[in-house]
């Protein structure tokens, strides 16, 4: 899947966080693409939340996952992923070693962006990884009933239908390198993942909306296969697209959706958890002026962990769209 000799590498900028962005990056890593990952910095739970609160740094967990996905040093990635556990580990309990290393490098280098760059060098990352903003952001969630919640953890726990999200401090800039990467890109991708707590927050760094508005190439949204309880209950593909447009402008030109029916056993398990397949409302997507691509996108088989996008299948489709519109 690598480009032909002498062919200019496809320049891809991917926004997101959680588990969705690393999956996309793993698929794109070996295609020869020139990759830039832009990672949300609103997480306030778990190891990331503790380091954020205790050290005042941006949450490193999602960034760590993306660095590991793009690393060419498998032995060192195992160290980054190692997690202290058990009562005998004291203050280190549940911390991933990579989170602590990124925190240390940020302190030594004078900032989180610098710390991530140093970690990328250690891991021999193929591409570049940047936080979505130059400092950590607090997610502010507005619910349809008029209520508000501050913090990603509180937002998810609210269990109410979300109408809008914002970040504090407002207008915190994205790293200039992110804006430069968007301006130079062949294709921009919004990775699958939690819509209001991962995908959209990655787009809220200051300057990103303007950079995307001025971008002439394709902006591809990889749609979620299943709804997420307490966040996108009942959402169709078009409703996901409208939510993105409400926050970042009508920038999405293409949407990738999984185009085949899932096994009944898988659907039954999701129904018991309050989730369902995201409806592909083709006519509404067309009205939004977005090109719909229905493809086989999930990993074959069911390993019990639920529906997962397949890295290679995602990479193939992103590359196809990027080269087609180049």
C-alpha positions, 0 to 999 in steps of 0.5 A, spaced: 500 500 500 506 504 499 506 509 494 510 508 488 517 510 487 518 517 486 511 519 488 510 524 493 507 522 499 500 523 501 500 529 506 494 526 511 492 530 517 488 526 522 484 529 528 481 525 534 483 522 540 480 516 544 481 509 541 479 511 534 485 515 532 490 510 534 487 505 529 487 510 523 494 512 524 496 504 525 493 503 518 496 509 515 503 508 518 505 503 513 502 507 507 508 511 506 503 517 507 506 524 511 502 524 517 500 529 522 496 527 528 492 532 532 489 529 539 484 532 543 486 535 550 480 535 554 481 528 558 480 529 566 479 522 568 484 516 570 492 517 569 491 523 565 486 526 569 491 525 575 497 528 572 493 534 569 491 535 576 497 534 580 502 537 575 498 542 571 500 539 564 495 537 559 493 530 559 498 525 556 494 519 555 491 520 548 497 523 545 501 517 548 496 512 544 498 516 538 505 516 539 505 508 540 501 507 534 506 511 530 512 508 533 518 504 530 521 502 536 516 496 539 520 494 545 520 502 547 512 502 546 512 496 551 515 500 556 510 506 554 504 502 555 506 498 561 501 500 567 503 500 574 498 496 578 496 493 585 496 497 592 504 496 593 505 501 587 502 507 591 502 514 587 504 510 581 498 505 581 494 505 575 499 510 571 502 508 564 509 509 564 509 513 558 504 518 561 509 519 566 515 520 561 511 525 557 510 529 563 517 529 565 519 531 558 514 536 558 517 539 564 524 539 562 522 542 555 518 547 557 511 545 555 507 540 553 508 541 545 515 540 546 515 534 551 511 530 546 516 532 540 521 529 545 517 523 546 516 522 539 524 522 537 525 517 543 519 512 540 522 514 532 515 516 530 513 515 523 510 522 522 508 528 527 503 528 533 501 534 536 496 536 542 489 540 539 491 546 543 497 549 546 495 547 553 490 543 556 482 544 555 476 543 560 470 541 556 464 545 557 457 541 555 451 544 554 445 539 554 438 540 550 434 541 557 438 547 558 443 544 563 451 545 563 457 540 565 464 542 566 469 536 565 469 530 560 468 525 566 462 529 568 459 530 561 459 523 560 456 521 567 450 526 565 447 521 561 443 527 558 442 529 550 448 533 548 446 540 544 453 543 544 460 543 547 465 548 548 472 549 551 475 553 556 480 557 556 476 559 550 480 561 543 486 557 546 490 556 540 492 550 536 500 549 535 502 553 529 505 547 526 497 544 526 495 550 522 501 549 517 500 542 516 492 543 515 494 548 510 499 543 506 495 537 507 492 533 501 486 530 505 484 531 512 481 526 516 476 526 522 477 519 526 471 515 529 470 516 536 466 519 541 463 525 537 462 530 543 468 528 547 473 526 542 472 528 535 469 535 536 474 537 541 480 535 537 477 541 532 476 546 537 483 549 538 484 556 536 485 557 528 483 550 526 476 552 524 479 558 520 484 553 517 479 548 515 475 553 512 480 555 507 482 548 506 481 546 498 482 538 499 477 533 502 475 533 509 473 525 510 469 524 517 470 516 518 463 515 521 462 511 528 458 504 526 454 504 533 451 510 537 454 511 544 449 511 550 449 517 553 452 521 548 449 520 541 443 516 542 439 515 536 444 519 532 444 518 524 450 519 520 447 526 518 446 528 525 453 526 526 455 531 520 450 536 523 454 536 530 461 537 526 458 543 522 455 546 528 462 546 531 467 547 526 463 549 520 460 545 514 467 543 512 466 535 511 466 533 504 466 526 504 463 521 509 466 513 510 461 509 513 461 501 514 456 498 509 454 491 511 450 489 516 453 486 523 452 479 526 445 479 530 449 476 536 453 483 536 447 487 535 444 483 540 450 485 545 450 492 543 442 493 544 443 490 551 448 496 553 443 501 550 447 502 543 444 501 536 447 501 529 448 508 526 443 509 521 445 511 514 440 516 512 443 517 505 438 522 503 439 527 508 447 526 507 446 528 500 442 534 502 448 536 506 452 536 500 457 530 503 459 525 498 457 518 502 462 512 501 459 505 504 465 500 504 467 494 509 470 498 514 470 493 521 475 488 523 472 481 520 470 476 526 468 478 533 473 477 538 468 479 544 470 487 544 465 489 540 465 493 533 472 495 531 474 499 525 480 495 521 486 499 520 488 497 513 481 498 511 480 505 513 487 507 510 485 504 504 479 508 503 482 514 506 488 514 501 483 512 495 479 519 497 486 523 498 489 521 491 482 521 487 482 529 490 489 530 489 
